Amino acid sequence: MADTKQVDETADAKQAAKSERAAARLARRISAFAKEHGGAEGQVAHLGERGARIVLVGEDGGWGDLVAPSVAVAEQAVGKAGITVHEAFDGEFAAKVRTGPYEWTRMAGIQVGGPKNG
């Protein structure tokens, strides 16, 4: 019985270390995005088995996203990066996003006469 407990504790410690490294990598990327865009805000969304999506919106309207292995890792990463986190992607937060020609052609290219996406 004691051997099983020790193996479980070792596996838990390895998983915790792996999650910590993932959160640190994501936090560095979030911080780099914030620096490039004059600051940033974000929102964490659960993706199911895939993990969690971190949507970032810069003060200049630039946006991007990252995928974390879990909601807990995503929340840890945004905490380490020190950005403001919103509960939902709506209202004033969503209104900050600025899209350009690339996004318009990718999202609705065929419908608005843009190039085909394929």
The 8 nearest C-alpha neighbors of each residue, nearest first, counted from 0:
[[1, 3, 2, 4, 5, 6, 7, 8],
 [0, 2, 4, 3, 5, 6, 7, 8],
 [3, 1, 5, 0, 4, 6, 7, 8],
 [4, 2, 6, 0, 5, 1, 7, 8],
 [3, 5, 7, 1, 6, 2, 8, 0],
 [4, 6, 8, 2, 7, 3, 9, 1],
 [5, 7, 9, 3, 8, 4, 10, 2],
 [8, 6, 4, 10, 5, 9, 11, 3],
 [9, 7, 11, 5, 10, 6, 12, 4],
 [8, 10, 12, 6, 11, 7, 5, 13],
 [9, 11, 7, 13, 12, 8, 14, 6],
 [12, 10, 8, 14, 9, 13, 7, 15],
 [11, 13, 15, 9, 10, 14, 8, 16],
 [14, 12, 16, 10, 15, 11, 17, 9],
 [13, 15, 17, 11, 16, 12, 18, 10],
 [14, 16, 12, 18, 17, 13, 11, 19],
 [15, 17, 19, 13, 14, 18, 12, 20],
 [16, 18, 14, 20, 15, 19, 13, 21],
 [19, 17, 21, 15, 16, 20, 22, 14],
 [18, 20, 16, 22, 17, 21, 15, 23],
 [19, 21, 23, 17, 18, 22, 24, 16],
 [22, 20, 18, 24, 23, 19, 25, 17],
 [21, 23, 76, 25, 19, 72, 20, 24],
 [22, 24, 26, 20, 21, 25, 19, 76],
 [25, 23, 21, 27, 26, 22, 20, 28],
 [24, 26, 28, 22, 27, 23, 76, 29],
 [25, 27, 76, 80, 29, 23, 28, 24],
 [28, 26, 30, 24, 25, 29, 31, 23],
 [27, 29, 31, 25, 26, 30, 32, 24],
 [30, 28, 26, 32, 31, 27, 25, 33],
 [29, 31, 33, 27, 32, 28, 80, 26],
 [32, 30, 28, 34, 29, 33, 27, 35],
 [33, 31, 29, 35, 30, 34, 36, 28],
 [34, 32, 38, 39, 30, 36, 31, 35],
 [33, 35, 31, 32, 37, 36, 38, 30],
 [34, 36, 32, 33, 37, 31, 38, 57],
 [37, 35, 57, 33, 34, 38, 59, 58],
 [38, 36, 34, 58, 33, 35, 57, 59],
 [39, 37, 33, 58, 36, 57, 34, 40],
 [40, 38, 57, 33, 56, 58, 82, 55],
 [39, 41, 83, 56, 82, 55, 84, 57],
 [42, 40, 55, 84, 54, 85, 56, 83],
 [41, 43, 85, 54, 84, 53, 86, 87],
 [44, 42, 53, 52, 54, 51, 73, 45],
 [45, 43, 52, 51, 46, 42, 53, 70],
 [44, 46, 51, 47, 70, 50, 52, 43],
 [47, 45, 51, 50, 49, 44, 48, 52],
 [46, 48, 49, 45, 50, 51, 69, 44],
 [47, 49, 50, 46, 69, 68, 51, 45],
 [50, 48, 47, 46, 68, 51, 69, 67],
 [51, 49, 69, 68, 46, 48, 67, 47],
 [52, 50, 45, 46, 70, 67, 69, 44],
 [51, 53, 66, 44, 43, 65, 54, 67],
 [52, 54, 43, 65, 64, 42, 66, 55],
 [55, 53, 64, 42, 41, 63, 52, 43],
 [56, 54, 41, 63, 62, 64, 40, 53],
 [57, 55, 62, 40, 39, 61, 41, 60],
 [58, 56, 39, 36, 61, 60, 59, 38],
 [57, 59, 38, 60, 37, 39, 36, 56],
 [58, 60, 57, 61, 36, 37, 95, 97],
 [61, 59, 96, 97, 57, 95, 58, 56],
 [62, 60, 57, 59, 56, 97, 96, 36],
 [63, 61, 56, 55, 57, 60, 96, 64],
 [64, 62, 55, 54, 56, 65, 61, 32],
 [63, 65, 54, 53, 55, 52, 66, 62],
 [64, 66, 53, 52, 67, 54, 63, 25],
 [67, 65, 52, 51, 53, 68, 50, 64],
 [66, 68, 51, 73, 69, 50, 52, 72],
 [69, 67, 50, 51, 49, 72, 66, 70],
 [70, 68, 50, 72, 51, 71, 67, 73],
 [69, 71, 73, 51, 72, 74, 45, 50],
 [70, 72, 74, 69, 73, 75, 68, 51],
 [71, 73, 75, 69, 22, 74, 70, 76],
 [74, 72, 70, 76, 75, 67, 71, 69],
 [75, 73, 71, 77, 76, 72, 70, 78],
 [74, 76, 72, 78, 73, 77, 22, 71],
 [77, 75, 22, 26, 73, 79, 78, 74],
 [78, 76, 80, 74, 79, 75, 82, 81],
 [77, 79, 75, 81, 76, 80, 74, 82],
 [78, 80, 76, 81, 77, 26, 75, 23],
 [81, 79, 26, 77, 78, 30, 82, 76],
 [82, 80, 78, 79, 77, 83, 30, 76],
 [83, 81, 40, 80, 77, 39, 84, 78],
 [82, 84, 40, 41, 85, 81, 39, 77],
 [85, 83, 41, 42, 40, 82, 86, 77],
 [84, 86, 42, 87, 41, 83, 88, 40],
 [85, 87, 42, 84, 88, 43, 44, 41],
 [88, 86, 85, 89, 42, 43, 44, 92],
 [87, 89, 93, 92, 42, 85, 86, 90],
 [88, 90, 93, 87, 92, 91, 94, 85],
 [91, 89, 92, 93, 94, 88, 87, 95],
 [90, 92, 94, 93, 95, 89, 88, 96],
 [91, 93, 90, 94, 95, 89, 88, 96],
 [94, 92, 89, 95, 90, 91, 88, 96],
 [93, 95, 91, 92, 96, 90, 89, 97],
 [96, 94, 60, 93, 92, 97, 91, 56],
 [97, 95, 60, 94, 93, 61, 56, 62],
 [98, 96, 60, 61, 95, 99, 62, 94],
 [99, 97, 102, 96, 100, 103, 61, 101],
 [98, 100, 101, 102, 103, 97, 104, 61],
 [99, 101, 103, 102, 104, 98, 105, 113],
 [102, 100, 104, 99, 103, 105, 98, 106],
 [101, 103, 105, 104, 100, 99, 106, 98],
 [104, 102, 100, 106, 105, 101, 107, 108],
 [103, 105, 108, 101, 113, 107, 102, 106],
 [104, 106, 102, 103, 108, 107, 101, 116],
 [107, 105, 103, 104, 102, 108, 101, 109],
 [108, 106, 110, 104, 109, 103, 105, 111],
 [109, 107, 104, 113, 111, 110, 114, 105],
 [108, 110, 112, 113, 111, 107, 115, 114],
 [109, 111, 107, 108, 112, 113, 104, 106],
 [112, 110, 108, 109, 113, 107, 104, 103],
 [111, 113, 109, 110, 108, 114, 107, 104],
 [112, 114, 108, 104, 109, 111, 115, 110],
 [115, 113, 108, 116, 109, 104, 112, 105],
 [114, 116, 109, 117, 108, 113, 104, 105],
 [117, 115, 105, 114, 108, 109, 104, 106],
 [116, 115, 114, 105, 109, 108, 104, 113]]
